[in-house]
Amino acid sequence: ARYQTGIDPYIDVVTAQNTLLTDQELVVTVQVNQMTGAVALIEALGGGWDISQLPSPHEVSKRPTREETAIQH
């Protein structure tokens, strides 16, 4: 809105979009690290897992919503 009204230059829009994308990538990286750590912990404690407990391919490939990837301040 600020760009459309002429208050901010377009470079600010591009910078904000780049920051959002970088933060969303960080969220995914953290989630992968959490899952990997959980698996390593379970294995280290001598546990295992049942294939029926794994998410379906649809659940894994589902695109997260904006709310799910939003950075909380």
One Martini backbone bead per residue (centre of mass of N, CA, C, O) as a GRO file, in nm:
protein
   73
    1ALA     BB    1   0.058   0.064  -0.020
    2ARG     BB    2   0.302   0.256  -0.003
    3TYR     BB    3   0.383   0.225  -0.300
    4GLN     BB    4   0.108   0.307  -0.434
    5THR     BB    5   0.132   0.606  -0.289
    6GLY     BB    6   0.459   0.688  -0.298
    7ILE     BB    7   0.631   0.648  -0.030
    8ASP     BB    8   0.770   0.391  -0.151
    9PRO     BB    9   0.996   0.215  -0.298
   10TYR     BB   10   1.029  -0.082  -0.470
   11ILE     BB   11   1.277  -0.193  -0.315
   12ASP     BB   12   1.118  -0.237  -0.050
   13VAL     BB   13   0.939  -0.461  -0.159
   14VAL     BB   14   1.160  -0.659  -0.243
   15THR     BB   15   1.292  -0.679   0.035
   16ALA     BB   16   1.043  -0.791   0.183
   17GLN     BB   17   1.010  -1.044   0.008
   18ASN     BB   18   1.289  -1.161   0.068
   19THR     BB   19   1.254  -1.183   0.372
   20LEU     BB   20   1.013  -1.373   0.368
   21LEU     BB   21   1.147  -1.607   0.216
   22THR     BB   22   1.378  -1.652   0.415
   23ASP     BB   23   1.194  -1.710   0.662
   24GLN     BB   24   1.046  -1.954   0.536
   25GLU     BB   25   1.300  -2.126   0.500
   26LEU     BB   26   1.372  -2.133   0.799
   27VAL     BB   27   1.124  -2.283   0.895
   28VAL     BB   28   1.180  -2.542   0.735
   29THR     BB   29   1.458  -2.602   0.854
   30VAL     BB   30   1.363  -2.630   1.147
   31GLN     BB   31   1.161  -2.859   1.099
   32VAL     BB   32   1.366  -3.063   0.995
   33ASN     BB   33   1.548  -3.059   1.246
   34GLN     BB   34   1.332  -3.156   1.443
   35MET     BB   35   1.272  -3.428   1.305
   36THR     BB   36   1.559  -3.538   1.307
   37GLY     BB   37   1.595  -3.521   1.616
   38ALA     BB   38   1.360  -3.707   1.693
   39VAL     BB   39   1.468  -3.958   1.553
   40ALA     BB   40   1.742  -3.972   1.700
   41LEU     BB   41   1.624  -3.998   1.984
   42ILE     BB   42   1.460  -4.254   1.946
   43GLU     BB   43   1.698  -4.429   1.859
   44ALA     BB   44   1.880  -4.377   2.115
   45LEU     BB   45   1.638  -4.504   2.306
   46GLY     BB   46   1.539  -4.769   2.128
   47GLY     BB   47   1.341  -4.688   1.929
   48GLY     BB   48   1.063  -4.666   1.713
   49TRP     BB   49   0.851  -4.723   1.423
   50ASP     BB   50   0.548  -4.683   1.247
   51ILE     BB   51   0.427  -4.652   0.935
   52SER     BB   52   0.136  -4.553   1.030
   53GLN     BB   53   0.266  -4.274   1.158
   54LEU     BB   54   0.303  -4.160   0.897
   55PRO     BB   55   0.269  -3.940   0.673
   56SER     BB   56   0.130  -3.861   0.403
   57PRO     BB   57   0.206  -3.745   0.099
   58HIS     BB   58   0.000  -3.515   0.116
   59GLU     BB   59   0.099  -3.393   0.387
   60VAL     BB   60   0.393  -3.338   0.294
   61SER     BB   61   0.308  -3.166   0.019
   62LYS     BB   62   0.176  -2.957   0.165
   63ARG     BB   63   0.102  -2.631   0.172
   64PRO     BB   64   0.160  -2.392   0.373
   65THR     BB   65   0.034  -2.159   0.545
   66ARG     BB   66   0.079  -1.843   0.640
   67GLU     BB   67   0.030  -1.903   0.945
   68GLU     BB   68   0.241  -2.143   0.967
   69THR     BB   69   0.492  -1.934   0.859
   70ALA     BB   70   0.477  -1.728   1.063
   71ILE     BB   71   0.637  -1.480   1.229
   72GLN     BB   72   0.688  -1.426   1.559
   73HIS     BB   73   0.711  -1.115   1.769
   0.00000   0.00000   0.00000
